[in-house]
């Protein structure tokens, strides 16, 4: 039996609201890194916020609320990427490189973005959290509910894959250019 469950639920709800408002841009960037579409990223964050607020009563340890909300947002990204969705005219134009309501890409290096997209979802999440959000390995392990050594191994393996993909891509283009121009 819980003593004053309504008070704890209200306290959790206020805490979660504050965390969502404080970290909204971070959650948006996370979602955008998965879907590359402003509207979809906004939908993901909105759905994640709704789920976090709705299930605030299940938060057992308020000191872990920030990690709890981040994990909900990450799961919402994974859920969205897995679901099959209908293509809109705008998304087809964006995939073809045409301008459909110009959006500025947060990643200047398109090759890096494509290499990241080729990684498995959890490996991509680790790389993004570590290098784009400057999170500590211990914090990433806590969010993903994995051992720190597992996170380290996956991070280093992912970085090796990224280096290989990026160096192969750059080297092969330069090699073709050098053969064609004779330089």
N, C-alpha and C positions, 0 to 999 in steps of 0.2 A: 504494500500500500504506500502510495506516495503522499507526502505531506505537502500541501499547497501546490499541487501540480500546475494550476493556472498561473501562479506567480513565476514558476520556473519556465513555463512555456512562453510567457510574455518576455521574460528576461532573455531567453534564447532567441526569440524573434527579433528583439531590438539589437542584440549582438550580431545576428546574421545580417540584418538590414545594414548595419554599419559596415560590416566587412564587405558586403556586396558593393555598396556605394563607394567605399574607399578604394577598392580594387577593380572597379568596373572596367577601366581601360586595359588593365592587365588581362582580365578574362576575355575581353574583346580581341586583343592581339592573339591570345592563345587560340581562340575559335577561328580567327581569320587565317592563322597559319595552317589550319587544316582544310578550310573550305575555299579560301581565296575569293570570297564574295562578301561584300559588306552586309547585304541584307541577311544572308544565311548566318553570318557570324553574329549579327544582332539577335536573330531568332534563337540561336544556340544559347547565348548569354541570358536571354529572357526566359527561356525554358529552364535553364539551370537555376536561375534565381527563383523562379516559381517553385521548382522542386525543393530547393533548399529551404525556402520559407515554409512551404507546406509540411515538410517533414522535420521542422525544427524541434519538435517535441521528442524526436528520437536521438537528439544530440545528448550524449551522456556526460561528456567532459567538455565544458565550455572553453577550457584552455586550448583545446584542439580544434576550435571552430574554424579558424582560418584554413587549416589543412583539410578539414571536412568539406568546406564549401569549394575549395580548389578541386578536390577529388570529384565532387558532383559535376563541376564544369568540365573536367577532363572526360568523365564518363559520358556526358552529354555530347561532347565532340566525337567520341568514338561511336556513339549510337547514331549520330547524324551521318557520319561517313559511311557506316555499314548499311544504312537504310537505302533502299532504291527510291530515287526521286525522279519526278518528271522534269525534263529539261525545258527551260523557258527560252524565249527568243533571245533575251539578253545574255543568258549563260552560254548559248551556242555562239553568239557573236564574240563574247569574251574568250572562249576557247579557241576561236579562229583568229584571235589577235585583232579583231575589229573593235572600234570604240563604241561602247554601248552605255553611255553615261560614265565617262572617264573616272576610273578609280586609280589612285596612286598605290603601287605595290609597296608594302612595308619592307620587302627585301630587294635591295638594289641588284643583287646578283641572281639572275634567273637560273643559271646553272646550279647554284647552290640550292635554290628552292626546289628544282626538279630532283636533285640528288636526295634532299631531305624527304621529298614525297615518295621516293622509291624505298625508303626504309620501312620496316614494320612499324605499326602505330605506336607501340610502347617504346621502341628504340627512338623514334622521332620525338616522342614526348620527353624522353630523357635528355636528348640533345638540346631541344628547345628550352627546357627548364634550366639546364646547366649554362648554356652559352648565350641565350637570348634574354633570359630572365635572371641570370646570375644567382641561381639557387645553389645552396650547398648540397653535396651528395647525400648527407644525412637527411636533409629535408625532402629531397626527391624520393629517397627510399621510404620515408614515412608516408608521403603522398601516395606512392604506388603500392604501399604495403609489401615491400620486398626488402631483402637483406641489403645492406650497404655494399657488400662485396659483389653481389649480383648486379647492382646498379653500376658499379665501377666497371665490371667486366663488359656489360652491355654497352656502356658509354664508349669505352676504348675500342671495342669491336666495331661500333657504329662509326666512330671517327676514322678508323682504318678503312672502312668501306667508303666513306665520303672522300677521303684523300685519294683512294684508288679511282673512284668515279670521276672526280674533278681533275685529277692529273691525267687520266686517260683521255678525257674530253679535250682538255687544253692541248695536250701533246699531239693528239691526232690532227686537230685543226691546224696547228703550226706546221706539222709535217706535211700536210696536204698543201698548205700555202707555200711552203718552201719548195716543194717539188714543182708546183705550177709556175711560180715566178722565177725559179732558178736561183733564189737567194738563200 
